[in-house]
Amino acid sequence: MKHISGPSFETAHLSADGYACGPDTQVRAVISVLVDNESGVLARVVGLFSGRGYNIESLTVAPVEAEGGRSRINIVTSGTPEIIEQIRAQLERQVPVCRVANLTTLGPHIAREMVLVKVVSTGEARTEALRIAEAFRARAVDTTASSFVFELTGASDKLDSFIELMRPIGLAEVSRTGVAGLTRGPRTL
């Protein structure tokens, strides 16, 4: 999932790592970090970003081993390809970090997130909310006489589209999990 924003895309050339490049080209990257599951690790990782003025667009973290010894942090950030590489290199130097991978440059990968969307509406708007939810394969996980809570999993762009369509119908509240990502095929972090 290479995301290129801004006018530089039209005049950009591809760099050796597959990014479109130009003087101000911004790319979106999904970075996965395997860390020791101990207190303070997440604070150190987040501190690296805030201390250097990098933005975190999405952040998820959870244990990934049965014994709880390791956790996986998925971070979505954006910047120039040089900044993304700098972030990856700086993450690798953190003491509790075991491995770091920029899924965006490793090749094909899966990046998904989940959203809960509360829609408050009645009458025809309520029927329209159900039609849109069906088209997006969203699941109603709570229903009252005047509201729905829909659950939807997929790529961030799909979730964004669903939320925007629900806005005029009666969007009341949104809660997103953030991106979880894995490389496709046999390659692992």
C-alpha positions in Angstrom: 0.0 0.0 0.0 2.0 2.9 -1.3 0.2 6.2 -0.7 1.5 9.3 -2.4 -0.1 12.6 -1.7 0.4 16.0 -3.0 1.1 17.4 -6.5 4.6 15.9 -6.7 3.1 12.5 -7.7 2.5 13.6 -11.3 6.2 14.6 -11.8 7.8 12.0 -9.5 10.2 9.3 -10.5 10.6 5.9 -8.8 13.5 5.6 -6.5 15.5 2.4 -6.0 13.2 1.2 -3.1 10.1 1.7 -5.2 8.9 4.9 -3.7 7.8 7.8 -6.0 10.3 10.5 -5.2 10.5 14.2 -5.7 11.6 17.1 -3.6 8.5 17.1 -1.3 7.0 13.6 -2.0 5.2 12.3 1.0 4.7 8.6 1.4 2.6 6.6 3.9 4.4 3.7 5.5 3.3 0.8 7.7 6.1 -0.1 10.1 6.0 -3.3 12.2 8.2 -3.5 15.3 8.7 -6.7 17.3 9.6 -5.8 20.9 10.2 -7.4 24.3 7.0 -7.1 26.2 8.1 -5.1 29.2 7.0 -1.9 30.8 8.1 1.4 29.2 8.7 -0.1 25.7 5.8 1.7 24.1 6.7 4.9 25.8 10.2 4.7 24.3 9.0 4.0 20.8 6.4 6.8 21.0 9.1 9.1 22.5 11.3 8.5 19.5 8.5 9.9 17.2 7.6 12.8 19.4 11.2 13.8 20.2 12.0 14.1 16.5 8.6 15.7 15.4 7.4 12.6 13.5 3.7 12.1 13.3 2.0 8.7 14.2 -1.2 8.3 12.1 -2.1 5.0 13.6 -0.6 2.8 16.4 -1.6 -0.7 17.6 0.2 -2.9 20.0 -0.5 -6.3 21.5 1.3 -9.4 22.7 2.0 -12.0 19.9 3.5 -14.9 21.9 1.6 -17.3 24.1 4.0 -16.6 27.0 3.6 -12.9 26.5 7.4 -12.4 26.0 7.0 -10.3 22.7 4.6 -7.7 21.5 4.1 -6.4 18.0 3.7 -2.7 17.4 2.2 -1.5 14.1 2.8 2.1 13.3 1.4 4.1 10.3 3.4 7.2 9.6 4.1 9.5 6.7 7.1 11.5 5.4 9.6 11.5 2.7 11.3 8.1 1.9 14.4 9.4 3.6 12.5 10.2 6.8 10.7 6.8 6.8 14.1 5.1 6.5 15.5 7.2 9.3 12.6 6.2 11.5 13.1 2.5 10.7 16.8 2.8 11.5 16.3 4.7 14.7 13.7 2.1 15.8 16.2 -0.7 15.2 18.6 1.0 17.7 16.1 0.9 20.6 17.2 -1.6 23.2 13.9 -3.5 23.7 13.4 -3.8 19.9 14.0 -7.2 18.4 13.1 -6.5 14.7 11.8 -3.7 12.5 10.2 -3.9 9.1 8.8 -1.3 6.8 6.0 -3.4 5.3 5.4 -0.8 2.6 8.8 -1.4 1.0 9.0 -5.2 1.7 6.5 -5.9 -1.1 3.0 -7.2 -0.9 1.4 -6.9 2.5 -1.9 -6.9 4.2 -3.0 -3.9 6.2 -6.4 -3.9 7.9 -8.2 -2.1 10.7 -11.5 -2.3 12.4 -14.0 0.5 13.1 -17.1 0.8 15.2 -19.6 3.4 13.8 -22.6 4.6 15.7 -25.4 6.0 13.6 -28.4 7.7 15.2 -31.3 8.0 12.8 -35.0 7.2 12.2 -37.3 6.6 9.2 -35.8 6.6 5.7 -32.3 7.5 7.0 -32.3 4.4 9.1 -33.2 2.2 6.1 -30.4 3.9 4.1 -27.9 3.2 6.9 -28.7 -0.5 6.7 -28.4 -0.5 2.9 -25.0 1.2 3.0 -23.9 -1.2 5.8 -24.9 -4.2 3.6 -23.0 -2.9 0.6 -19.9 -2.5 2.7 -20.5 -5.9 4.5 -20.6 -4.1 7.8 -22.2 -5.9 10.7 -24.7 -4.4 13.0 -23.4 -5.3 16.5 -26.0 -3.2 18.4 -29.4 -2.0 17.5 -31.9 0.2 19.3 -35.1 2.0 18.1 -33.0 5.0 17.1 -29.4 3.8 16.6 -27.1 1.2 15.2 -23.5 0.4 16.0 -21.8 -1.1 12.9 -18.6 -3.1 12.9 -16.5 -3.0 9.7 -13.0 -4.5 9.0 -10.9 -3.7 6.0 -8.4 -1.3 4.4 -8.3 2.2 5.8 -9.7 3.7 2.6 -12.7 1.5 2.8 -13.4 2.5 6.4 -13.0 6.2 5.5 -15.5 5.8 2.7 -18.0 4.1 4.9 -17.7 6.8 7.6 -18.2 9.5 5.0 -21.4 7.9 3.7 -22.8 7.6 7.2 -22.0 11.3 8.1 -25.2 12.8 6.4 -27.4 9.9 7.7 -26.7 10.5 11.4 -23.1 9.6 12.2 -22.8 10.1 16.0 -19.5 8.4 17.0 -16.5 6.5 15.6 -13.9 4.3 17.2 -11.0 2.9 15.2 -8.5 0.2 16.1 -5.6 1.4 14.0 -3.8 -0.7 11.4 -2.6 -4.2 11.8 -0.3 -5.5 9.1 1.6 -8.5 7.9 3.7 -9.3 4.8 2.1 -11.7 2.3 3.7 -15.1 1.6 6.3 -16.9 3.8 8.3 -13.9 4.9 8.0 -13.0 8.6 9.1 -10.2 10.8 
